[in-house]
Amino acid sequence: MPFDEFVAENVIAGKIMTGLSDPAGLSAKQYFQSGLFHLRNRIVHWGYVNTNQAEAERCHTLAVAIVTILREMDRIRYGVI
């Protein structure tokens, strides 16, 4: 099942997405890409490391959220209750 479809159908993943900042009409996949991976690319590829406390906290929140969703996907996939 694609990531966006899983998030739309799974109650736990939906609650996680609801608890995040306004996704501004983006799909879950696009939201994580723009909020987490684009910032990571700025640091790794372009050397931009001048982030502030709010950006760091937001990245941490997004990282925890996506790992939690991926764990839920694995739990469903492998039938772990």
N, C-alpha and C positions, 0 to 999 in steps of 0.2 A: 504494500500500500504506500503510495507517495506520502511524503512528510505532511504536506498541507492537508491532505484528506484525513490523515490520522489525527492531526490536531483538531480538525473540524468535528470529527466523530467521537473522539475520546474525551470523557468527562474530566479526567485529571489534567490532560494536556490543555483542554479548554479553560480550566480554572487558572492554570499557570499563565496562559496568554492574557486572560482577563486582568490578572494582577500586574501585568507589565504596563509601562507607559503607553500612551496612545500609539497604536501601530500605523496611524495615518492612512488607512485603507490598503496597507500592504498585506500580502499573504504572509503566513508565518515564516515561510522560507525566506522571502524577501526581507522581512523584518529582522531576522537574525543576521542575514548577510550584510545588510546596511548598518545595523547597530553594533555588530561584533566583529565580523570579518573584515569590513572595510577599515575599521580603526586598527585592527591588527596589521593589515597590509601597510597602512601609513607608517607604523612603527618599524616593521621588519624590512620593507622594501625601500622606503624613502627616508628612514632615519628620524622621523618626527616623533620625539619622545616628550614633548612639552604638553602633557595632558594635565588636566586639573583633577582635583579630588572628585568632583561630580562625574566626570567622564570615567574615572577609574571605578567608582562605585557602580555606575551603570553597566560597564563591561562585566564586572563581577556578577551582578544580578542576572545579566543575559547569559553568561556562561553557566551559572547554576541552573537557570531555567532550561537551557537547551540540553544539558546533561540529564536533568530530571526527565525531560520528555523522551530522550533517547533510551533511558533506562526503562521507562514505561513501555516504550515500543518493544524492547527486548523481552520484558516481562510477559507481554501479550503474545509475542511471537513464539516464545519457548514454553508457554503455558505455566509459568511460575505464578503461584497464587500467594 
